[in-house]
Amino acid sequence: MRVSPRPRLRLERVLMIAAPLVITALVACGGPSAKSAAKEKPKTVASGAFKNASRCDANQPGRELSYHDLSGSGRPDMVEVIGYAKDSSGISEGRAICMELDTNRDGTLDLLRVFDDKGQIESEEADRNYDGKADIWIHYEKGLVAKQDFDSMFKGTADEYHYYRDGKLKRIERDRNADGKVDVWEFYLADGRLERMGVDLDFNGKVDVWYRDELARAEQKKVAGAAAAASAAAAPVPSGSAAPPNKKKAGEAE
């Protein structure tokens, strides 16, 4: 077992949680001795609460735990499972295959990251409300976010799904009434703007209303209004249009 209060993190291990979710940043600012850091080990996540926690089994041959104190609080707030394998030259090389972090420093790990055998991130899970259960699941392909599942109501199952292509958001699906069926579909353009949205009003699994035309008209009206305003502001004042001089009334002093 290795204990290190100040680890050297590779670029692919830097916290990458997105877009819709916010996790407290942990800054390495020194820490206690390795001996004191090892005394208070954080609680590892349970396999029932985090889908991919089984990947963090350090009891398998060729694996070991590595504890780190990123915040300098005096106890570990990150645990890595290091897997060792021999390369083509016969040298044993260690890679992180699992990483767990305590982002709110309460002594319980709430962020789980899993890597493949080459060290590239595969998935990420997080407990945003710190109730001991994951409520966001992020899937990666070739190091880029491919899908994000959210449990927005913290009921234990996902009800919102974000799909990506080449790391860019393409579609969002939502289950508004928590019946396990998607009832809102949103499609996005390459620049991130919403293209169209379909809504299932009676929850029968089919789109009843498409808001594509309304959105398009609203966008066109906005662009046209901005263009008209810019054109009016830039237009020169026509000659002879100046206000005529004030005529003095009878009996008014010169």
C-alpha positions as a Markdown table, in Angstrom:
| # | Residue | x | y | z |
|---|---|---|---|---|
| 1 | Met | 0.0 | 0.0 | 0.0 |
| 2 | Arg | 1.3 | 3.4 | -1.0 |
| 3 | Val | 0.5 | 6.6 | 0.9 |
| 4 | Ser | 1.3 | 10.0 | -0.6 |
| 5 | Pro | 0.1 | 13.3 | 0.7 |
| 6 | Arg | 1.0 | 15.1 | -2.5 |
| 7 | Pro | 0.5 | 13.0 | -5.7 |
| 8 | Arg | 1.7 | 13.9 | -9.1 |
| 9 | Leu | -1.5 | 13.9 | -11.2 |
| 10 | Arg | -1.3 | 13.2 | -14.9 |
| 11 | Leu | -3.4 | 15.4 | -17.2 |
| 12 | Glu | -6.0 | 12.8 | -17.8 |
| 13 | Arg | -6.7 | 12.5 | -14.1 |
| 14 | Val | -7.6 | 16.2 | -13.6 |
| 15 | Leu | -11.3 | 16.6 | -12.6 |
| 16 | Met | -13.4 | 16.9 | -15.7 |
| 17 | Ile | -17.0 | 17.0 | -14.5 |
| 18 | Ala | -19.2 | 19.0 | -16.8 |
| 19 | Ala | -21.6 | 21.2 | -17.8 |
| 20 | Pro | -24.7 | 20.8 | -16.0 |
| 21 | Leu | -22.9 | 19.7 | -12.7 |
| 22 | Val | -20.6 | 21.6 | -10.3 |
| 23 | Ile | -18.1 | 19.8 | -7.9 |
| 24 | Thr | -15.9 | 21.6 | -5.4 |
| 25 | Ala | -12.3 | 21.9 | -6.6 |
| 26 | Leu | -9.7 | 20.2 | -4.6 |
| 27 | Val | -6.4 | 22.1 | -4.6 |
| 28 | Ala | -3.1 | 20.4 | -3.6 |
| 29 | Cys | -1.6 | 22.7 | -0.9 |
| 30 | Gly | 0.7 | 20.4 | 1.0 |
| 31 | Gly | -0.3 | 17.9 | 3.7 |
| 32 | Pro | 0.8 | 15.9 | 6.7 |
| 33 | Ser | 3.2 | 13.1 | 6.8 |
| 34 | Ala | 2.4 | 9.8 | 5.1 |
| 35 | Lys | 1.9 | 8.1 | 8.4 |
| 36 | Ser | -0.7 | 10.5 | 9.7 |
| 37 | Ala | -2.5 | 10.6 | 6.4 |
| 38 | Ala | -2.8 | 6.8 | 6.5 |
| 39 | Lys | -4.6 | 6.8 | 9.9 |
| 40 | Glu | -7.9 | 8.1 | 8.6 |
| 41 | Lys | -8.8 | 6.2 | 5.4 |
| 42 | Pro | -11.9 | 7.5 | 3.6 |
| 43 | Lys | -14.8 | 5.1 | 3.1 |
| 44 | Thr | -14.8 | 3.5 | -0.3 |
| 45 | Val | -18.0 | 3.7 | -2.4 |
| 46 | Ala | -20.4 | 0.8 | -2.3 |
| 47 | Ser | -20.9 | -1.3 | -5.4 |
| 48 | Gly | -24.7 | -1.0 | -5.0 |
| 49 | Ala | -24.6 | 2.8 | -5.0 |
| 50 | Phe | -22.0 | 3.2 | -7.8 |
| 51 | Lys | -22.3 | 1.0 | -10.9 |
| 52 | Asn | -18.7 | 0.6 | -11.7 |
| 53 | Ala | -17.3 | 0.4 | -8.1 |
| 54 | Ser | -16.4 | -3.3 | -8.7 |
| 55 | Arg | -13.6 | -2.0 | -10.9 |
| 56 | Cys | -12.0 | -0.6 | -7.7 |
| 57 | Asp | -11.4 | -4.0 | -6.2 |
| 58 | Ala | -7.8 | -3.7 | -4.9 |
| 59 | Asn | -7.7 | -7.4 | -3.7 |
| 60 | Gln | -7.1 | -8.7 | -7.2 |
| 61 | Pro | -3.5 | -9.8 | -8.0 |
| 62 | Gly | -1.3 | -7.0 | -9.3 |
| 63 | Arg | -3.2 | -4.2 | -7.6 |
| 64 | Glu | -2.6 | -1.9 | -4.7 |
| 65 | Leu | -4.2 | 1.2 | -3.0 |
| 66 | Ser | -2.7 | 4.6 | -3.1 |
| 67 | Tyr | -4.0 | 7.3 | -0.7 |
| 68 | His | -3.5 | 11.0 | -1.2 |
| 69 | Asp | -4.4 | 14.2 | 0.7 |
| 70 | Leu | -5.1 | 16.8 | -2.0 |
| 71 | Ser | -6.6 | 19.4 | 0.3 |
| 72 | Gly | -4.0 | 19.3 | 3.0 |
| 73 | Ser | -6.7 | 18.5 | 5.6 |
| 74 | Gly | -4.6 | 15.8 | 7.3 |
| 75 | Arg | -6.5 | 12.9 | 6.0 |
| 76 | Pro | -6.8 | 11.3 | 2.5 |
| 77 | Asp | -9.4 | 12.6 | 0.2 |
| 78 | Met | -8.4 | 10.6 | -2.9 |
| 79 | Val | -7.9 | 6.9 | -3.3 |
| 80 | Glu | -6.4 | 5.3 | -6.4 |
| 81 | Val | -6.4 | 1.6 | -7.3 |
| 82 | Ile | -3.1 | 1.0 | -9.2 |
| 83 | Gly | -2.9 | -2.0 | -11.5 |
| 84 | Tyr | 0.5 | -3.3 | -12.4 |
| 85 | Ala | 1.3 | -5.1 | -15.7 |
| 86 | Lys | 4.5 | -5.9 | -17.6 |
| 87 | Asp | 5.1 | -4.2 | -20.9 |
| 88 | Ser | 6.7 | -5.7 | -23.9 |
| 89 | Ser | 10.2 | -5.3 | -22.4 |
| 90 | Gly | 9.1 | -7.1 | -19.2 |
| 91 | Ile | 9.1 | -3.9 | -17.1 |
| 92 | Ser | 6.2 | -3.7 | -14.6 |
| 93 | Glu | 4.3 | -0.5 | -15.1 |
| 94 | Gly | 1.6 | 0.9 | -12.9 |
| 95 | Arg | -1.6 | 2.7 | -14.1 |
| 96 | Ala | -4.6 | 4.1 | -12.2 |
| 97 | Ile | -7.6 | 1.9 | -13.1 |
| 98 | Cys | -9.9 | 3.5 | -10.5 |
| 99 | Met | -10.0 | 6.8 | -8.7 |
| 100 | Glu | -12.3 | 7.9 | -5.9 |
| 101 | Leu | -12.4 | 11.4 | -4.3 |
| 102 | Asp | -14.1 | 13.1 | -1.4 |
| 103 | Thr | -15.0 | 16.4 | -2.9 |
| 104 | Asn | -16.7 | 18.0 | 0.1 |
| 105 | Arg | -14.2 | 16.7 | 2.7 |
| 106 | Asp | -16.7 | 14.9 | 4.9 |
| 107 | Gly | -14.7 | 11.7 | 5.0 |
| 108 | Thr | -16.8 | 9.8 | 2.5 |
| 109 | Leu | -15.8 | 9.3 | -1.2 |
| 110 | Asp | -18.4 | 10.7 | -3.6 |
| 111 | Leu | -16.8 | 10.8 | -7.0 |
| 112 | Leu | -15.7 | 7.7 | -8.9 |
| 113 | Arg | -13.6 | 7.6 | -12.0 |
| 114 | Val | -12.8 | 4.4 | -13.9 |
| 115 | Phe | -10.0 | 4.0 | -16.5 |
| 116 | Asp | -9.3 | 1.3 | -19.1 |
| 117 | Asp | -6.1 | -0.7 | -19.1 |
| 118 | Lys | -4.3 | 1.9 | -21.2 |
| 119 | Gly | -5.1 | 4.7 | -18.6 |
| 120 | Gln | -7.8 | 6.4 | -20.6 |
| 121 | Ile | -11.0 | 7.4 | -18.8 |
| 122 | Glu | -14.0 | 5.2 | -19.4 |
| 123 | Ser | -16.7 | 6.5 | -17.0 |
| 124 | Glu | -17.4 | 8.8 | -14.1 |
| 125 | Glu | -20.0 | 8.7 | -11.4 |
| 126 | Ala | -20.8 | 11.4 | -8.7 |
| 127 | Asp | -23.0 | 11.9 | -5.7 |
| 128 | Arg | -24.1 | 15.5 | -6.0 |
| 129 | Asn | -26.3 | 15.7 | -2.9 |
| 130 | Tyr | -24.0 | 13.6 | -0.8 |
| 131 | Asp | -26.5 | 10.9 | 0.2 |
| 132 | Gly | -24.2 | 8.0 | -0.5 |
| 133 | Lys | -25.6 | 7.2 | -4.0 |
| 134 | Ala | -24.5 | 8.2 | -7.4 |
| 135 | Asp | -26.9 | 10.6 | -9.3 |
| 136 | Ile | -24.9 | 11.4 | -12.4 |
| 137 | Trp | -23.2 | 8.9 | -14.7 |
| 138 | Ile | -20.8 | 10.1 | -17.5 |
| 139 | His | -19.6 | 7.8 | -20.3 |
| 140 | Tyr | -16.5 | 8.5 | -22.4 |
| 141 | Glu | -15.4 | 7.4 | -25.8 |
| 142 | Lys | -11.8 | 8.0 | -26.8 |
| 143 | Gly | -11.4 | 10.5 | -23.9 |
| 144 | Leu | -14.5 | 12.6 | -24.9 |
| 145 | Val | -17.8 | 12.7 | -23.2 |
| 146 | Ala | -20.3 | 10.5 | -25.1 |
| 147 | Lys | -23.3 | 10.5 | -22.8 |
| 148 | Gln | -24.4 | 11.9 | -19.4 |
| 149 | Asp | -27.2 | 10.4 | -17.4 |
| 150 | Phe | -28.8 | 12.5 | -14.6 |
| 151 | Asp | -31.0 | 11.6 | -11.6 |
| 152 | Ser | -32.4 | 15.1 | -11.3 |
| 153 | Met | -35.0 | 14.1 | -8.6 |
| 154 | Phe | -32.5 | 12.0 | -6.6 |
| 155 | Lys | -34.7 | 8.9 | -6.7 |
| 156 | Gly | -32.0 | 6.5 | -7.6 |
| 157 | Thr | -32.6 | 6.3 | -11.4 |
| 158 | Ala | -31.8 | 8.6 | -14.3 |
| 159 | Asp | -34.5 | 10.8 | -15.7 |
| 160 | Glu | -32.4 | 13.0 | -18.0 |
| 161 | Tyr | -30.0 | 11.9 | -20.7 |
| 162 | His | -27.5 | 14.0 | -22.7 |
| 163 | Tyr | -25.9 | 12.6 | -25.9 |
| 164 | Tyr | -22.8 | 13.9 | -27.5 |
| 165 | Arg | -20.9 | 13.5 | -30.7 |
| 166 | Asp | -17.2 | 14.3 | -30.9 |
| 167 | Gly | -17.6 | 15.9 | -27.4 |
| 168 | Lys | -20.5 | 18.2 | -28.6 |
| 169 | Leu | -24.0 | 18.1 | -27.3 |
| 170 | Lys | -26.4 | 16.7 | -29.9 |
| 171 | Arg | -29.6 | 15.6 | -28.0 |
| 172 | Ile | -31.2 | 15.7 | -24.6 |
| 173 | Glu | -34.0 | 13.4 | -23.5 |
| 174 | Arg | -36.1 | 14.0 | -20.4 |
| 175 | Asp | -38.6 | 12.0 | -18.3 |
| 176 | Arg | -40.7 | 14.6 | -16.6 |
| 177 | Asn | -43.1 | 12.4 | -14.8 |
| 178 | Ala | -40.6 | 9.8 | -13.6 |
| 179 | Asp | -42.4 | 6.9 | -15.3 |
| 180 | Gly | -39.3 | 5.6 | -16.9 |
| 181 | Lys | -40.3 | 6.8 | -20.4 |
| 182 | Val | -38.8 | 9.8 | -22.2 |
| 183 | Asp | -41.4 | 12.6 | -22.9 |
| 184 | Val | -39.2 | 15.5 | -24.1 |
| 185 | Trp | -36.7 | 15.4 | -26.9 |
| 186 | Glu | -34.3 | 18.3 | -27.6 |
| 187 | Phe | -32.0 | 18.5 | -30.6 |
| 188 | Tyr | -29.0 | 20.8 | -30.8 |
| 189 | Leu | -27.0 | 22.4 | -33.7 |
| 190 | Ala | -23.3 | 22.2 | -33.9 |
| 191 | Asp | -22.9 | 25.6 | -32.4 |
| 192 | Gly | -24.8 | 24.5 | -29.3 |
| 193 | Arg | -28.2 | 26.3 | -30.1 |
| 194 | Leu | -31.4 | 24.4 | -29.7 |
| 195 | Glu | -32.8 | 23.4 | -33.1 |
| 196 | Arg | -36.1 | 21.8 | -32.2 |
| 197 | Met | -37.9 | 20.3 | -29.3 |
| 198 | Gly | -40.6 | 17.6 | -29.2 |
| 199 | Val | -43.0 | 17.1 | -26.2 |
| 200 | Asp | -45.2 | 14.2 | -25.4 |
| 201 | Leu | -48.2 | 15.8 | -23.7 |
| 202 | Asp | -50.2 | 12.7 | -22.8 |
| 203 | Phe | -47.1 | 10.5 | -21.9 |
| 204 | Asn | -47.8 | 7.8 | -24.5 |
| 205 | Gly | -44.3 | 7.8 | -25.8 |
| 206 | Lys | -45.0 | 9.9 | -28.9 |
| 207 | Val | -44.4 | 13.5 | -29.7 |
| 208 | Asp | -47.6 | 15.6 | -29.7 |
| 209 | Val | -46.1 | 19.0 | -30.3 |
| 210 | Trp | -42.9 | 20.1 | -32.1 |
| 211 | Tyr | -41.6 | 23.6 | -31.2 |
| 212 | Arg | -39.3 | 23.8 | -34.2 |
| 213 | Asp | -41.2 | 26.4 | -36.2 |
| 214 | Glu | -41.9 | 28.6 | -33.1 |
| 215 | Leu | -38.2 | 28.6 | -32.2 |
| 216 | Ala | -37.2 | 29.3 | -35.7 |
| 217 | Arg | -39.6 | 32.3 | -36.0 |
| 218 | Ala | -38.5 | 33.7 | -32.7 |
| 219 | Glu | -34.8 | 33.4 | -33.7 |
| 220 | Gln | -35.5 | 35.1 | -37.1 |
| 221 | Lys | -37.5 | 37.9 | -35.4 |
| 222 | Lys | -34.6 | 38.5 | -33.0 |
| 223 | Val | -32.0 | 38.6 | -35.8 |
| 224 | Ala | -34.2 | 40.8 | -38.0 |
| 225 | Gly | -34.8 | 43.2 | -35.1 |
| 226 | Ala | -31.1 | 43.5 | -34.3 |
| 227 | Ala | -30.2 | 44.1 | -37.9 |
| 228 | Ala | -32.9 | 46.8 | -38.3 |
| 229 | Ala | -31.7 | 48.5 | -35.2 |
| 230 | Ala | -28.1 | 48.4 | -36.4 |
| 231 | Ser | -29.1 | 49.7 | -39.8 |
| 232 | Ala | -31.0 | 52.6 | -38.3 |
| 233 | Ala | -28.2 | 53.6 | -36.0 |
| 234 | Ala | -25.7 | 53.6 | -38.9 |
| 235 | Ala | -27.9 | 55.5 | -41.4 |
| 236 | Pro | -26.6 | 59.1 | -42.3 |
| 237 | Val | -28.9 | 62.0 | -41.5 |
| 238 | Pro | -30.4 | 63.3 | -44.8 |
| 239 | Ser | -29.5 | 66.9 | -45.8 |
| 240 | Gly | -32.2 | 69.5 | -45.1 |
| 241 | Ser | -33.7 | 67.4 | -42.3 |
| 242 | Ala | -32.4 | 69.5 | -39.5 |
| 243 | Ala | -35.0 | 71.1 | -37.3 |
| 244 | Pro | -35.9 | 74.7 | -38.5 |
| 245 | Pro | -34.7 | 77.6 | -36.3 |
| 246 | Asn | -37.1 | 78.7 | -33.7 |
| 247 | Lys | -39.2 | 81.7 | -34.8 |
| 248 | Lys | -39.4 | 84.5 | -32.3 |
| 249 | Lys | -42.8 | 85.4 | -31.2 |
| 250 | Ala | -44.1 | 89.0 | -31.5 |
| 251 | Gly | -42.8 | 91.2 | -28.8 |
| 252 | Glu | -40.0 | 88.8 | -27.9 |
| 253 | Ala | -36.6 | 90.3 | -27.2 |
| 254 | Glu | -33.9 | 89.9 | -29.7 |
